[in-house]
């Protein structure tokens, strides 16, 4: 049993919980912790995504890539090498966007799993309650 469950329920109450429900209760608390974590990082993550999206705007990204290329050429890097390095720089910048998109997608998936598991645990608790 997790510490959270032990803090919330007395020893007598824990003993009364059917064994099959104990796993569900633990899962409920784990998913609750994940949910709390997601809530805590949601706004900072949104701000990070907004900041990165601004830097990935077509005009701004074009300026940054062009500036990168010019700096390489001005530093004496051969043109073919500068083009190759600039292409890699551009691909890396675009890759950051894909990573963030995947991170946000994974967070949303965790949230949906948590919501589904909470519903399942609540349904199981209702089914195990004495009738009448």
CORJOBEL-V795153 format. One record per pair of residues at least 6 apart in sequence whose C-alpha atoms are under 6 Angstrom apart, sorted by the first residue. I is the first residue (numbers start at 1). J is the second residue. D is the distance in whole Angstrom. If there is no record, write none. Layout:
i = (I & I)
j = (J & J)
d = (D & D)
//
This chain:
i = (24 & 31 & 69 & 72)
j = (121 & 114 & 86 & 82)
d = (6 & 5 & 6 & 6)
//
